Amino acid sequence: MISPRERQRLQNITREELQAMSPEAFRTTVTFLLRALGYHVNPDETTDDPRVDLLAWDVERKPWVVQIRRELTILDEPHVRQFVALLHELEIERGILVMPGTMTPAARAWTRRAHVYLWDGERLTRMVQLAAGKRWKVETTPSHEEK
């Protein structure tokens, strides 16, 4: 559970702060985000496979494998292929690969072939901020002036 004080801190978290988090704090933040998105996650539940960091279930009760790759600064196609192979091995169709760095276009392209979501540092930062309650002011400009 995230305290109100921690929620306030997460509203303005930066990518650099995510990258500097301890493994436990990073995992707690990912768990918070998954719950905010409507997934059921039990962070104490473990699997026999050390490649699986979290198991999550969506609203349709379908399982998702969550793998956290904090050590990577750049995620490339081979990492995604390994993750997709893990999903097939576990006979689970969906997965989320989380990392605080960046990913290559080849890695992104690979996800289109499978039910895999990649949360890189930029996306993860914005998603955590939104889940914690941050709101951005959207400025609109009229497309044409009325006369």
N, C-alpha and C positions, 0 to 999 in steps of 0.2 A: 504494500500500500504506500502511496506517495503522500507525504504530508503537504498541507497547504503551502508551507514555506518552500518545500522542494518543487511543488507545482509552479510557484511564482518564479523560481530560479530557472526552471525549464522553459518558461515562456520566452526567455531571452538568451537561451543557450546558443553558443557559437559552435561551428564545426571544430574549431581548435579545442574547445572544452570537451567535446565528445571524444576527440582523439586522445585527449590526456586522461580520460576517466580510467579508473582501475577496472579490471575485467568484471568484478562483481557489480560495480556501479553501472557499467555499460549494459550488462545483462539485465539489471533491474530497470534501466531506462527502456530497453527494448521490450521487456515484459509490460511495463506501463503503457507503452505505445500500442502494443497488440491488444491489450484490454480496452484501451480507449477506442480502438477500431472495431470492437465487438467480438473479438476472439476470446475463447475460454483458454486460459493458460494457467497451469500450475507450475511455478518455477521450481518447486521441490521435486517434481516428478522427473525421473531420469530414465534413460534407456540403456540398454547394454552396449549401444554403439556410441563411442566417444566423438563421432563426427556430428552427432545430433545435439545441439545445445538446448533447444526447447521444442516441445510439441505443443501445437495450438489447434483448436477446433473452431471452425467458423460457425455461423448461425445455422447452417444446414448439417452441422455435426460431422463435417468432413475434416479429416486430419491434415495438418500442415506441418512439415518439418522446417524448423528454423535453425539455420547455421550462422553463427557469428564469426566473422573472420577479421578480428581486430588487428592482426599482425600485417595485413595487406595494405599497402598504400595504393597499389594499382591492381585491379581485378581484371584478368584477361580471360579469353575463351576457354583455356584448359581448366580453369577453376570452375567455370559454369558447367562444363562437360562432366567434371568429377561430381558436382552436386546433382546433376540430372541422373548420373549413374547411381548415386546413392538413393535417390527417390525411387528409381526402378528396382533396385535391390531390396528396398524396404516395402515395395508395393504400395507406395503412397504417391498420389498424383500431383500434389501441390507442395510448393516450397517457397521459402523466403530466405534469400541470402543477404545478410546484413554486413556492411563494412563501412568504416569511417572515411575511407579514401575515395578514389575515383575509379571508374571502370572504362574500359576501351569500347569503341563502337562494336568490335567483334563480339565482346561479351554481351552487350545489349542485344545484338542480332540473334544470338543463340537463345535468348529467353523467349523470343517470339515462337520458337518451335515447341516449347514446353510450358507447363503451368508454373513458371518460376518468376518470382518478382525479385528484382535487385534493388536494394536500398543502399545507395552510396551515401557518402558524407553529406552532400548538399541536400539530397532528398530527405535523408533521415533527420537532418537538422530542422528543416521546415515542418516535417510531419510531427516531430516531438514538440516544437513550438505551438503548432495548432492544437495538438492533443492536450497540451497544458493550458490552453485557453487564449493564446495570443491571437489578436485580430489585427489585420492590416487595413489601412485606409486605402480604399480604391478610388482613385480620382478618375472621373469620366469627363470627356470633352464631347460636346455635341458634334455629330457628324456633319451637320449643316446648320447654318444660322437661319432662324425664322425671320421673315421680313415683315 
